[in-house]
Amino acid sequence: MSVTELRAESLTVADRGAVVVRNLDLDARRGQLIGLTGPSGSGKSTVLHALGGLLPAVGGRLTVDGRGLTPWRDVLVGLILQNLGLVPFLSAAETVAVPLQAKG
């Protein structure tokens, strides 16, 4: 099974008690390449944390193939951050494979 659509509808995300992103709409489909740009502190990382299930939304809706994110988290949706989870002695492909190997 593979994911075909990740959708955010009026997504509002807070970090450390402060609303950082308000009313974000996003529709990402399999095969699309989407860029998220903005100045430092504009909420790019916060959005990625929410889309990856690492930070809960405080408003709006986040779905994967029409269902809430929770059933998919750690099954079909994952996130590798630039500063966390990198293993210096593994290649990029080997690093990505670590959680897959842990799940069997």
PyRosetta script that sets phi, psi and omega in degrees:
from pyrosetta import init, pose_from_sequence

init()
pose = pose_from_sequence("MSVTELRAESLTVADRGAVVVRNLDLDARRGQLIGLTGPSGSGKSTVLHALGGLLPAVGGRLTVDGRGLTPWRDVLVGLILQNLGLVPFLSAAETVAVPLQAKG")
pose.set_psi(1, 137.5)
pose.set_omega(1, 178.1)
pose.set_phi(2, -131.1)
pose.set_psi(2, 155.6)
pose.set_omega(2, -179.4)
pose.set_phi(3, -79.2)
pose.set_psi(3, 134.7)
pose.set_omega(3, 177.5)
pose.set_phi(4, -110.0)
pose.set_psi(4, -21.4)
pose.set_omega(4, -178.2)
pose.set_phi(5, -152.1)
pose.set_psi(5, 135.2)
pose.set_omega(5, 171.5)
pose.set_phi(6, -119.4)
pose.set_psi(6, 123.2)
pose.set_omega(6, -175.0)
pose.set_phi(7, -130.0)
pose.set_psi(7, 135.1)
pose.set_omega(7, 171.9)
pose.set_phi(8, -117.0)
pose.set_psi(8, 130.0)
pose.set_omega(8, 179.5)
pose.set_phi(9, -124.1)
pose.set_psi(9, 115.5)
pose.set_omega(9, -179.3)
pose.set_phi(10, 50.5)
pose.set_psi(10, 39.1)
pose.set_omega(10, -176.9)
pose.set_phi(11, -68.8)
pose.set_psi(11, 127.6)
pose.set_omega(11, 175.5)
pose.set_phi(12, -121.4)
pose.set_psi(12, 129.9)
pose.set_omega(12, -175.4)
pose.set_phi(13, -129.5)
pose.set_psi(13, 135.9)
pose.set_omega(13, 177.3)
pose.set_phi(14, -116.3)
pose.set_psi(14, 149.8)
pose.set_omega(14, 175.6)
pose.set_phi(15, -132.4)
pose.set_psi(15, 125.2)
pose.set_omega(15, -178.0)
pose.set_phi(16, 54.2)
pose.set_psi(16, 40.4)
pose.set_omega(16, 174.4)
pose.set_phi(17, 85.7)
pose.set_psi(17, -6.8)
pose.set_omega(17, -179.3)
pose.set_phi(18, -110.3)
pose.set_psi(18, 132.5)
pose.set_omega(18, 176.5)
pose.set_phi(19, -68.2)
pose.set_psi(19, 122.8)
pose.set_omega(19, -177.2)
pose.set_phi(20, -105.2)
pose.set_psi(20, -37.7)
pose.set_omega(20, -179.6)
pose.set_phi(21, -127.6)
pose.set_psi(21, 131.4)
pose.set_omega(21, -177.7)
pose.set_phi(22, -128.0)
pose.set_psi(22, 128.2)
pose.set_omega(22, 173.0)
pose.set_phi(23, 58.7)
pose.set_psi(23, 46.0)
pose.set_omega(23, 177.4)
pose.set_phi(24, -79.8)
pose.set_psi(24, 130.2)
pose.set_omega(24, 172.7)
pose.set_phi(25, -113.6)
pose.set_psi(25, 130.3)
pose.set_omega(25, -178.4)
pose.set_phi(26, -148.3)
pose.set_psi(26, 136.7)
pose.set_omega(26, 175.7)
pose.set_phi(27, -132.3)
pose.set_psi(27, 104.3)
pose.set_omega(27, -178.7)
pose.set_phi(28, -111.2)
pose.set_psi(28, 126.0)
pose.set_omega(28, -179.0)
pose.set_phi(29, -113.6)
pose.set_psi(29, 153.9)
pose.set_omega(29, -179.0)
pose.set_phi(30, -52.1)
pose.set_psi(30, 134.1)
pose.set_omega(30, 178.4)
pose.set_phi(31, 92.4)
pose.set_psi(31, -13.8)
pose.set_omega(31, 178.8)
pose.set_phi(32, -81.5)
pose.set_psi(32, 148.9)
pose.set_omega(32, 172.5)
pose.set_phi(33, -112.8)
pose.set_psi(33, 121.1)
pose.set_omega(33, -176.1)
pose.set_phi(34, -121.1)
pose.set_psi(34, 133.9)
pose.set_omega(34, 176.4)
pose.set_phi(35, -105.5)
pose.set_psi(35, 140.8)
pose.set_omega(35, 177.4)
pose.set_phi(36, -117.7)
pose.set_psi(36, 112.2)
pose.set_omega(36, -175.1)
pose.set_phi(37, -121.8)
pose.set_psi(37, 158.9)
pose.set_omega(37, 176.9)
pose.set_phi(38, 161.5)
pose.set_psi(38, 165.7)
pose.set_omega(38, -179.8)
pose.set_phi(39, -69.7)
pose.set_psi(39, 164.2)
pose.set_omega(39, 177.2)
pose.set_phi(40, -55.3)
pose.set_psi(40, 132.2)
pose.set_omega(40, 178.8)
pose.set_phi(41, 86.0)
pose.set_psi(41, 6.1)
pose.set_omega(41, -176.7)
pose.set_phi(42, -84.6)
pose.set_psi(42, -9.1)
pose.set_omega(42, 175.8)
pose.set_phi(43, 110.2)
pose.set_psi(43, 10.3)
pose.set_omega(43, -179.4)
pose.set_phi(44, -59.0)
pose.set_psi(44, -51.1)
pose.set_omega(44, -179.6)
pose.set_phi(45, -65.4)
pose.set_psi(45, -36.1)
pose.set_omega(45, 178.4)
pose.set_phi(46, -62.7)
pose.set_psi(46, -41.9)
pose.set_omega(46, 177.1)
pose.set_phi(47, -61.8)
pose.set_psi(47, -46.0)
pose.set_omega(47, -179.9)
pose.set_phi(48, -63.3)
pose.set_psi(48, -38.5)
pose.set_omega(48, 176.7)
pose.set_phi(49, -62.3)
pose.set_psi(49, -40.3)
pose.set_omega(49, 178.5)
pose.set_phi(50, -68.2)
pose.set_psi(50, -44.3)
pose.set_omega(50, -179.8)
pose.set_phi(51, -64.4)
pose.set_psi(51, -30.2)
pose.set_omega(51, 178.5)
pose.set_phi(52, -87.0)
pose.set_psi(52, -0.4)
pose.set_omega(52, 178.3)
pose.set_phi(53, 81.1)
pose.set_psi(53, 12.4)
pose.set_omega(53, -179.4)
pose.set_phi(54, -88.7)
pose.set_psi(54, -17.1)
pose.set_omega(54, -178.2)
pose.set_phi(55, -138.0)
pose.set_psi(55, 125.0)
pose.set_omega(55, -177.1)
pose.set_phi(56, -74.1)
pose.set_psi(56, 148.4)
pose.set_omega(56, 174.3)
pose.set_phi(57, -78.2)
pose.set_psi(57, 145.2)
pose.set_omega(57, 176.6)
pose.set_phi(58, -100.4)
pose.set_psi(58, -5.1)
pose.set_omega(58, 177.2)
pose.set_phi(59, -164.8)
pose.set_psi(59, 161.0)
pose.set_omega(59, 179.9)
pose.set_phi(60, 81.9)
pose.set_psi(60, -163.6)
pose.set_omega(60, -174.8)
pose.set_phi(61, -139.8)
pose.set_psi(61, 138.5)
pose.set_omega(61, 177.4)
pose.set_phi(62, -125.5)
pose.set_psi(62, 121.5)
pose.set_omega(62, -177.2)
pose.set_phi(63, -131.2)
pose.set_psi(63, 152.6)
pose.set_omega(63, 172.9)
pose.set_phi(64, -120.9)
pose.set_psi(64, 117.4)
pose.set_omega(64, -176.2)
pose.set_phi(65, 50.6)
pose.set_psi(65, 40.5)
pose.set_omega(65, 175.0)
pose.set_phi(66, 83.2)
pose.set_psi(66, -2.6)
pose.set_omega(66, 179.6)
pose.set_phi(67, -115.6)
pose.set_psi(67, 157.1)
pose.set_omega(67, 178.4)
pose.set_phi(68, -56.3)
pose.set_psi(68, 157.0)
pose.set_omega(68, -176.1)
pose.set_phi(69, -66.0)
pose.set_psi(69, -33.7)
pose.set_omega(69, -171.7)
pose.set_phi(70, -52.8)
pose.set_psi(70, -46.9)
pose.set_omega(70, -179.0)
pose.set_phi(71, -63.5)
pose.set_psi(71, -23.3)
pose.set_omega(71, -175.5)
pose.set_phi(72, -92.5)
pose.set_psi(72, -22.0)
pose.set_omega(72, -175.0)
pose.set_phi(73, -57.3)
pose.set_psi(73, 132.2)
pose.set_omega(73, -179.4)
pose.set_phi(74, 69.6)
pose.set_psi(74, 3.9)
pose.set_omega(74, 176.2)
pose.set_phi(75, -109.4)
pose.set_psi(75, -56.8)
pose.set_omega(75, -179.2)
pose.set_phi(76, -123.0)
pose.set_psi(76, -9.1)
pose.set_omega(76, -178.5)
pose.set_phi(77, -118.9)
pose.set_psi(77, 128.7)
pose.set_omega(77, 178.8)
pose.set_phi(78, -144.3)
pose.set_psi(78, 170.1)
pose.set_omega(78, -176.4)
pose.set_phi(79, -149.0)
pose.set_psi(79, 131.5)
pose.set_omega(79, 173.7)
pose.set_phi(80, -117.9)
pose.set_psi(80, 117.5)
pose.set_omega(80, -178.0)
pose.set_phi(81, -87.2)
pose.set_psi(81, 155.9)
pose.set_omega(81, -175.0)
pose.set_phi(82, -67.0)
pose.set_psi(82, -28.3)
pose.set_omega(82, -176.4)
pose.set_phi(83, -110.0)
pose.set_psi(83, -8.4)
pose.set_omega(83, -177.7)
pose.set_phi(84, -119.5)
pose.set_psi(84, 142.6)
pose.set_omega(84, 173.6)
pose.set_phi(85, 82.9)
pose.set_psi(85, 2.3)
pose.set_omega(85, 178.1)
pose.set_phi(86, -82.3)
pose.set_psi(86, 135.3)
pose.set_omega(86, 179.5)
pose.set_phi(87, -110.3)
pose.set_psi(87, 113.1)
pose.set_omega(87, -170.9)
pose.set_phi(88, -60.2)
pose.set_psi(88, -25.2)
pose.set_omega(88, -176.9)
pose.set_phi(89, -98.5)
pose.set_psi(89, 5.5)
pose.set_omega(89, 177.0)
pose.set_phi(90, -111.2)
pose.set_psi(90, 151.3)
pose.set_omega(90, 173.7)
pose.set_phi(91, -73.3)
pose.set_psi(91, 170.9)
pose.set_omega(91, 178.0)
pose.set_phi(92, -60.2)
pose.set_psi(92, -44.1)
pose.set_omega(92, -179.9)
pose.set_phi(93, -63.8)
pose.set_psi(93, -41.2)
pose.set_omega(93, 178.9)
pose.set_phi(94, -65.8)
pose.set_psi(94, -37.1)
pose.set_omega(94, 178.2)
pose.set_phi(95, -64.4)
pose.set_psi(95, -43.8)
pose.set_omega(95, 178.4)
pose.set_phi(96, -63.6)
pose.set_psi(96, -33.6)
pose.set_omega(96, -177.4)
pose.set_phi(97, -74.5)
pose.set_psi(97, -19.6)
pose.set_omega(97, -176.3)
pose.set_phi(98, -54.3)
pose.set_psi(98, -53.3)
pose.set_omega(98, 179.9)
pose.set_phi(99, -66.2)
pose.set_psi(99, -30.0)
pose.set_omega(99, 177.6)
pose.set_phi(100, -66.1)
pose.set_psi(100, -41.3)
pose.set_omega(100, 178.0)
pose.set_phi(101, -66.3)
pose.set_psi(101, -37.4)
pose.set_omega(101, 179.1)
pose.set_phi(102, -64.0)
pose.set_psi(102, -31.2)
pose.set_omega(102, 179.2)
pose.set_phi(103, -85.8)
pose.set_psi(103, -5.0)
pose.set_omega(103, 178.3)
pose.set_phi(104, 86.5)
pose.dump_pdb("model.pdb")
